[in-house]
Amino acid sequence: CIAAVLFLVGLGREQASVVDQLLDLDATPRKPQFEMAPDEPLLLWSSGFDSANVQMRLSAAARVHLEMHVAQCLQRHMVRSGVWAEAWAHLRRGEYHEDTSTGGNSVGG
């Protein structure tokens, strides 16, 4: 994923020239094999700008919209988290019957 390459360049773990090399179709005729980036969205948590020189502004309407969006995302995440936590707990409790009729490869009823 190009985002991963750019991240590594930003960390100083790759030279910036790697981007030009990867985009050069003569040097890299096939798509490089990269691990897929996680599907969670990226979040800019800190920019490093001096807060005395840079002030972020947000209108009241935009703040309400942002709060609603974040609340909805949080609610979806909590529901999914609860479903996975219950599935994990169910597996850990062993609340299932061993199926020996198919050599143990059967899922479901």
N, C-alpha and C positions, 0 to 999 in steps of 0.2 A: 504494500500500500504506500503510495507516495507520501501520505501524511506521516507514516512511520519513518520514512527516509528523512523528511524535513525535520521531524522531531529529533532524530539522531544528529543531523547537521547542527541544529540549534543547541544540542547538548555538547557539541564539539567531538562527538564520537565518530563522525564521518566528515570528510572534507566537502565543502560546498560544491566542488567540481564533480562530485558523484551524481548530482542532479543532471548536469549537462551530459554526462556519460550515459545515464539511463535513458535520456530523451533522444540520444543519437541512435537512429535506427540502423546505421551502418555498423556501429560498435556493439549495439545490443539489438540484434534482429528479432529476438523473441521477448515476450513479456517476462520480466524477472519474476521469480517465484518468491513472493512475500507472504508472510502470515497475515491472515485477514485481521483488520482492526476490529476491536470490540464494537458491538452495536450500541453501547451506551454513548450518549452525546458528550462531547467535550465541554468543559466548563472553564471559562477564564476566571480564575479565582483571584489572581493577583497580577498586576501588570508591571509593577516596579516603578511606576511614575511617581514623582514627588507630589503628594496630595496638596501641597501648598501651591503648586503650579498648575495642576490639572484637577478640575472639579467635574464630576459626573452629575448630570442633571436628568431628572425624570419628572414628567408632569404627573399630576394627581390621577388623571385618567389612565395614563400608561402604568402607573404603579398598581392601580386596581386591577387592570388587565393582567399584569405580570403576577400579582399575588394569586389571582384566580387560576392562571395557567400552572403555576408551581403547586398550588393546592391540588389541582386535578392530577398532575403527574405524580405527586406524593401518594395520593389515594390509590391510583392504579398500581404503583410500586408496592404499596403496603398489602394490597389484595393479592398480588402475585407472590409476594414474599410469604404471606400466610398460607397460600396454597402449597408452595414448595416446602415450607416448614412442616406442614401437616403430612405431606407425602413422605418426607424424610422420617418423621416420627413414626409413621405407620410402618415403614420398612424396618426401622430400628426395633420396634416392639415385636416384630415377627408375626403380625396379624395376617397371615396368609397360610394357605395349605400347600405343602410341597406336592408338585405334580410329577409323579414318577412314570406315568403312562407314555410319555413321549421323550423320555431321557432327560427331562428337566428343561427342555427348550421351549415349552409352551408358555404363552402369555395370554391371560384372559381365561374365559370359561370354556 
